[in-house]
Amino acid sequence: SDATVALEELWWLARLIPHVLADAFEGEIPTTPDHLAECTGRAILGGVESPVDALSAEYVALACLSLDDGARRVLSPRLMETLAWGVARWADTYLMPEDTGGSLHAA
């Protein structure tokens, strides 16, 4: 079976998810977008898992596939590049914002 279609779909997901989860890096310190912070707050108050946290965890897990030798044989270089870009953008927003030592521009 041809994996091209699945890889293309993964590429689109890998490209779109960071745009949803992370702020743009244009002229301001990257922070969690307000609507996602509100969503997480509602989830915490409701005692359920935050969909933002769940999507973030799944995205990082997908990106970690590029570290696995077996998966690296299957993933395209284009997909691996996009995953690296997305994790950098995500990390600058959630883990290392500019004011705490993150990079100025992840992408």
SEROLUM-336803 format. One record per residue (C-alpha): residue in three letters; x, y, z. Coordinates in nm, 3 decimals. Example, Ala and Ser with C-alpha at 12.3 -4.5 7.8 and 13.67 -1.06 7.14 Angstrom:
REC,titi,X,Y,Z
REC,ALA,1.230,-0.450,0.780 $
REC,SER,1.367,-0.106,0.714 $
END
This chain:
REC,titi,X,Y,Z
REC,SER,0.000,0.000,0.000 $
REC,ASP,0.112,0.354,-0.073 $
REC,ALA,0.181,0.568,0.234 $
REC,THR,0.184,0.892,0.037 $
REC,VAL,-0.174,0.988,0.124 $
REC,ALA,-0.126,0.917,0.495 $
REC,LEU,0.200,1.113,0.501 $
REC,GLU,0.034,1.406,0.324 $
REC,GLU,-0.250,1.407,0.577 $
REC,LEU,0.000,1.389,0.864 $
REC,TRP,0.192,1.679,0.712 $
REC,TRP,-0.122,1.894,0.703 $
REC,LEU,-0.203,1.807,1.065 $
REC,ALA,0.157,1.874,1.168 $
REC,ARG,0.139,2.213,0.997 $
REC,LEU,-0.204,2.319,1.122 $
REC,ILE,-0.190,2.212,1.487 $
REC,PRO,0.086,2.460,1.585 $
REC,HIS,-0.115,2.740,1.421 $
REC,VAL,-0.409,2.645,1.644 $
REC,LEU,-0.211,2.590,1.965 $
REC,ALA,0.053,2.862,1.948 $
REC,ASP,0.068,3.236,1.904 $
REC,ALA,0.226,3.390,1.599 $
REC,PHE,0.576,3.526,1.658 $
REC,GLU,0.518,3.866,1.506 $
REC,GLY,0.620,4.152,1.730 $
REC,GLU,0.508,4.018,2.066 $
REC,ILE,0.600,3.764,2.329 $
REC,PRO,0.439,3.432,2.238 $
REC,THR,0.176,3.334,2.493 $
REC,THR,-0.104,3.084,2.503 $
REC,PRO,-0.386,3.223,2.289 $
REC,ASP,-0.665,3.365,2.507 $
REC,HIS,-0.937,3.135,2.375 $
REC,LEU,-0.722,2.828,2.452 $
REC,ALA,-0.641,2.952,2.803 $
REC,GLU,-1.016,2.999,2.862 $
REC,CYS,-1.086,2.649,2.730 $
REC,THR,-0.826,2.501,2.964 $
REC,GLY,-0.968,2.698,3.256 $
REC,ARG,-1.319,2.568,3.188 $
REC,ALA,-1.187,2.212,3.165 $
REC,ILE,-1.007,2.242,3.496 $
REC,LEU,-1.316,2.386,3.666 $
REC,GLY,-1.525,2.106,3.515 $
REC,GLY,-1.281,1.840,3.634 $
REC,VAL,-1.210,1.707,3.286 $
REC,GLU,-0.894,1.685,3.078 $
REC,SER,-0.820,1.997,2.880 $
REC,PRO,-0.847,1.940,2.505 $
REC,VAL,-0.557,2.184,2.466 $
REC,ASP,-0.336,1.969,2.689 $
REC,ALA,-0.450,1.652,2.513 $
REC,LEU,-0.378,1.793,2.166 $
REC,SER,-0.041,1.926,2.282 $
REC,ALA,0.054,1.587,2.425 $
REC,GLU,-0.046,1.407,2.107 $
REC,TYR,0.146,1.654,1.891 $
REC,VAL,0.462,1.612,2.098 $
REC,ALA,0.419,1.233,2.082 $
REC,LEU,0.388,1.255,1.703 $
REC,ALA,0.701,1.468,1.685 $
REC,CYS,0.885,1.215,1.903 $
REC,LEU,0.833,0.959,1.627 $
REC,SER,1.105,1.136,1.432 $
REC,LEU,1.348,1.028,1.706 $
REC,ASP,1.264,0.659,1.657 $
REC,ASP,1.487,0.481,1.404 $
REC,GLY,1.206,0.262,1.274 $
REC,ALA,0.965,0.550,1.228 $
REC,ARG,1.232,0.769,1.071 $
REC,ARG,1.254,0.521,0.783 $
REC,VAL,0.886,0.580,0.707 $
REC,LEU,0.844,0.952,0.778 $
REC,SER,0.925,1.187,0.496 $
REC,PRO,1.191,1.456,0.543 $
REC,ARG,0.920,1.715,0.470 $
REC,LEU,0.706,1.582,0.755 $
REC,MET,1.001,1.568,0.993 $
REC,GLU,1.093,1.927,0.909 $
REC,THR,0.736,2.041,0.973 $
REC,LEU,0.723,1.855,1.304 $
REC,ALA,1.047,2.021,1.416 $
REC,TRP,0.909,2.362,1.318 $
REC,GLY,0.584,2.294,1.502 $
REC,VAL,0.750,2.174,1.820 $
REC,ALA,0.973,2.483,1.820 $
REC,ARG,0.669,2.707,1.784 $
REC,TRP,0.480,2.513,2.053 $
REC,ALA,0.779,2.517,2.291 $
REC,ASP,0.826,2.892,2.254 $
REC,THR,0.462,2.945,2.348 $
REC,TYR,0.421,2.691,2.630 $
REC,LEU,0.765,2.603,2.764 $
REC,MET,1.010,2.883,2.691 $
REC,PRO,0.847,3.214,2.611 $
REC,GLU,1.085,3.491,2.508 $
REC,ASP,1.073,3.658,2.849 $
REC,THR,1.207,3.341,3.012 $
REC,GLY,1.485,3.263,2.766 $
REC,GLY,1.310,3.119,2.460 $
REC,SER,1.410,3.205,2.107 $
REC,LEU,1.301,3.526,1.941 $
REC,HIS,1.151,3.349,1.640 $
REC,ALA,1.091,2.976,1.621 $
REC,ALA,0.981,2.989,1.261 $
END
